[in-house]
Amino acid sequence: MPRHRSAALKVFFLIGRIALVAALAVYLLILGHIYVNQQNMLYEKVTTVTAPKVDGVPDIEDIRLKTPDGETLRAWYLPPEDGKPLILFFGGQGSGIHDQSDRYIRMHREGVGFLALSYRGYAGSTGTPSETGLFTDAATAYDWLAAQGYGPERIVLHGHSLGSGVATWLATQRPARALILEAPFTAASDVGQERYPLLPVSFLMKDKYLSRDRIKDVHIPVLIAHGDRDTVIPFHHGVRLYDLANQPKTFARYEGSDHSTLVRDGLYERSIWPFLGLK
């Protein structure tokens, strides 16, 4: 082989090795960034703190709950009318108890009570969010309701988005009337893996919220509602979770609905109230 061709090949392979090392370095930097910042990516902590004032919904109580590990949680509470259930609501990663007015109005009109929880590290609550921490928060809220005299037959667990993972876990730990999962995931780690298919997200993620593994241990009626145009948690997550759930179960497909439009699109009137036997 001529010397000039041999020299050219050496340069070519050298450049290739440099490019490979550089690509690997960039890949590792991306992995490191995601691993270090994963909690900030998963928990979009809402810090807005407002008084519990919703037009048309009087007498919402602004309460504080003490967790077993020393945190103080803020929650909004409205007792139900006699004979009506109470919904223990767990919101999504970027939502606060102050921006759920449409839900509160619909529940109040139906005479249904609610306890809406601000997770640790979110508006008005102390601490730092984590999967274990949010599970502790959920159990604390449930136990507070039980201490107020609410039996399991009156408590409905309802989780939206991230809250679906919290509500599913709680349904395996405490008795309740029913479980409502709105725009749920099979697991938070599954959503992350789908968004970053070239990264080992499932391996690196600490707070996985494995609802797909826990749903088999839920033995109360389950309602799963999902928009088929959900741009945050794909529709197939709700379908898969429904397939894994025990009977009795109900699936509500909302055609054209996105991740946070189900309430606007009739979630309570079309699905929740009939599911609970209120319509």
Secondary structure in CASP SS format (residue, H / E / C, confidence):
PFRMAT SS
TARGET T0000
AUTHOR 0000-0000-0000
METHOD secondary structure of the structure
MODEL  1
M C 1.00
P C 1.00
R H 1.00
H H 1.00
R H 1.00
S H 1.00
A H 1.00
A H 1.00
L H 1.00
K H 1.00
V H 1.00
F H 1.00
F H 1.00
L H 1.00
I H 1.00
G H 1.00
R H 1.00
I H 1.00
A H 1.00
L H 1.00
V H 1.00
A H 1.00
A H 1.00
L H 1.00
A H 1.00
V H 1.00
Y H 1.00
L H 1.00
L H 1.00
I H 1.00
L H 1.00
G H 1.00
H H 1.00
I H 1.00
Y H 1.00
V H 1.00
N H 1.00
Q H 1.00
Q H 1.00
N H 1.00
M H 1.00
L H 1.00
Y C 1.00
E C 1.00
K C 1.00
V C 1.00
T C 1.00
T C 1.00
V C 1.00
T C 1.00
A C 1.00
P C 1.00
K C 1.00
V E 1.00
D C 1.00
G C 1.00
V E 1.00
P C 1.00
D C 1.00
I C 1.00
E E 1.00
D E 1.00
I E 1.00
R E 1.00
L E 1.00
K E 1.00
T C 1.00
P C 1.00
D C 1.00
G C 1.00
E C 1.00
T E 1.00
L E 1.00
R E 1.00
A E 1.00
W E 1.00
Y E 1.00
L E 1.00
P C 1.00
P C 1.00
E C 1.00
D C 1.00
G C 1.00
K C 1.00
P C 1.00
L E 1.00
I E 1.00
L E 1.00
F E 1.00
F E 1.00
G C 1.00
G C 1.00
Q C 1.00
G C 1.00
S C 1.00
G C 1.00
I H 1.00
H H 1.00
D H 1.00
Q C 1.00
S H 1.00
D H 1.00
R H 1.00
Y H 1.00
I H 1.00
R H 1.00
M H 1.00
H H 1.00
R H 1.00
E H 1.00
G C 1.00
V C 1.00
G E 1.00
F E 1.00
L E 1.00
A E 1.00
L E 1.00
S C 1.00
Y C 1.00
R C 1.00
G C 1.00
Y C 1.00
A C 1.00
G C 1.00
S C 1.00
T C 1.00
G C 1.00
T C 1.00
P C 1.00
S C 1.00
E H 1.00
T H 1.00
G H 1.00
L H 1.00
F H 1.00
T H 1.00
D H 1.00
A H 1.00
A H 1.00
T H 1.00
A H 1.00
Y H 1.00
D H 1.00
W H 1.00
L H 1.00
A H 1.00
A H 1.00
Q C 1.00
G C 1.00
Y C 1.00
G C 1.00
P H 1.00
E H 1.00
R H 1.00
I E 1.00
V E 1.00
L E 1.00
H E 1.00
G E 1.00
H E 1.00
S C 1.00
L H 1.00
G H 1.00
S H 1.00
G H 1.00
V H 1.00
A H 1.00
T H 1.00
W H 1.00
L H 1.00
A H 1.00
T C 1.00
Q C 1.00
R C 1.00
P C 1.00
A C 1.00
R C 1.00
A E 1.00
L E 1.00
I E 1.00
L E 1.00
E E 1.00
A C 1.00
P C 1.00
F C 1.00
T C 1.00
A C 1.00
A H 1.00
S H 1.00
D H 1.00
V H 1.00
G H 1.00
Q H 1.00
E H 1.00
R H 1.00
Y C 1.00
P C 1.00
L C 1.00
L C 1.00
P C 1.00
V H 1.00
S H 1.00
F H 1.00
L H 1.00
M C 1.00
K C 1.00
D C 1.00
K C 1.00
Y C 1.00
L C 1.00
S H 1.00
R H 1.00
D H 1.00
R H 1.00
I H 1.00
K H 1.00
D H 1.00
V C 1.00
H C 1.00
I C 1.00
P C 1.00
V E 1.00
L E 1.00
I E 1.00
A E 1.00
H E 1.00
G E 1.00
D C 1.00
R C 1.00
D C 1.00
T C 1.00
V C 1.00
I C 1.00
P C 1.00
F H 1.00
H H 1.00
H H 1.00
G H 1.00
V H 1.00
R H 1.00
L H 1.00
Y H 1.00
D H 1.00
L H 1.00
A C 1.00
N C 1.00
Q C 1.00
P C 1.00
K E 1.00
T E 1.00
F E 1.00
A E 1.00
R E 1.00
Y E 1.00
E C 1.00
G C 1.00
S C 1.00
D C 1.00
H C 1.00
S C 1.00
T C 1.00
L C 1.00
V C 1.00
R C 1.00
D C 1.00
G C 1.00
L H 1.00
Y H 1.00
E H 1.00
R H 1.00
S H 1.00
I H 1.00
W H 1.00
P H 1.00
F H 1.00
L C 1.00
G C 1.00
L C 1.00
K C 1.00
END
